[in-house]
Amino acid sequence: MGSMLHRKVFYKEHYIEVIYILLQDKDKVFNKDIVKYTKLSKPSVSVAVNNLVDEGYVYREFRSIKLTEKGEKIGKELYSRHLYFYNFHKLQYQFVHFFATLAKISALVLKYMSRLGLAYSF
C-alpha cells in the first residue's frame, strides 16, 4: 500500500496537454514519445490514449496521435494556463530576490554610514 502513494497520477487533461506540447515540436507524436516525456509505463500510456480516442480528444493517423479540434482547444488552454502560472511564479521569485538584495544593500549602506558617523538614529 505504501508504494501506491508514490505513483504518478495522470488525468486525461495531462495527456492532452502533453500531446499538445509534443505536437508543437514535431508533426507526429507516438505512444513512445508520451512514455519518454512523462516517464510512465507503455501500457498506461496506451490505455490512456485509447480512452482519449474513445472520448473524441485524439485520433490516430496511421500509428501517430493527433488532437481533434476539441482536444486542440483543451490542450492549448491548459498549456497557456501552465505558462501563465510558470511566468507568474518566476516573476514572483524575481521580486523576492530583488527585495532581498535591496535589503542587503541597505544594511551595508547603513553599516558604512554609521561607521562614518553619517547614519541617523530613529
N, C-alpha and C positions, 0 to 999 in steps of 0.2 A: 504493500500500500504506500509506503514512503516514497518509492520510486515514481509513483504516479504524480506526486507533487511537482516533480521536475520536468514533466513532459511539456513540450511546446503545445500551445493551443492555437490552432489556426482556424479562423472562421472564413466563410466564403468571401467576405469582403477583403480579407488579407490576400487570398488567392487572386481575386480580381485585380487588386492593386499591384501585386507582383507581376501579373501578366501584362498589365498596362505599362509598368516600368520597363519590363524586358522588351516590349514592343517599341519602346522609344528608341532603343539602340539597334534593333535588328528587325528584319522583315518577318522572320519565322521564329516562333517560340515552341519548344518541345517540352515534354514532361521532364526530361533530364535537365533542362535549363532551370525549371522551377525547383527541382530537387537540389541543384547546385546552389541556387540563390537562397533558398530557405533552410537548407540542411535538414530537410525532412526526408522520410523514407520514400522510396519509389512507390510502394503500394498506397501509402497515404495520399500522395500527390495524384496518383492515378484515380483513386476513388473520388477525390475532391473534384478533379477536372471533369470526370464523368457526371458528377452531380451538377456541376455548373453547366454542362451541355444540356442535361435534362431540364434545368431551370431556365434555359434560354439566355445565359450570360455570355457563353462562349460557343463556338462551333469549331469543328475540325475541318481543316482544309488539307486533304491527304493525311499526313501524320502531325502536321503543325496545328497550333492552337491560335485561334483568332477571337477577338472580342466582338460580340454583337453590338448593335447600336446601344442597347440597354447596358451592356457590360462596359462599353467605352465611356458612357456617361458617368457611371458609378466609379470606374477606375480613375477617371480624370478628376472627379470631385474629391475622392479620397486622397489622391496624390497631392492635389492642390492644398488640401487641409493639412496634410503632413508637412508640406513645405512651409506653410504659414506658421505652424507651431514650432517647427525647427528654427526658422528665422527669428521668431519672436523670442525663443529661449536663448538663441545665440546673441541677440541684441541685449537681452536682459543680462546675460553674463558679461557682455562688454561694458554695460553701465556699472555693474557691481565692481568690475575690475578697475574701471576709470575712477570711481569714487574711492576705492581702497587706495589706489595710487595717489590720488589727490590728498587723502588724509595723511599718508606717509610723508608726502612733500610738505604739507602744512606743519606737521610735527617737527620735521627737520628745520624748517624756516623759523619756527618759534624757538626751537632749541638754540639755534645760532644767534637769533636776535636777543635772546635772554643772556647769552654769553657776552654779547656786545653791550648789554645794558639798554637795548632798544625796545624790549618787549614790554607791553602794558600788562599790568596785573588787574584782574577783574574782581 
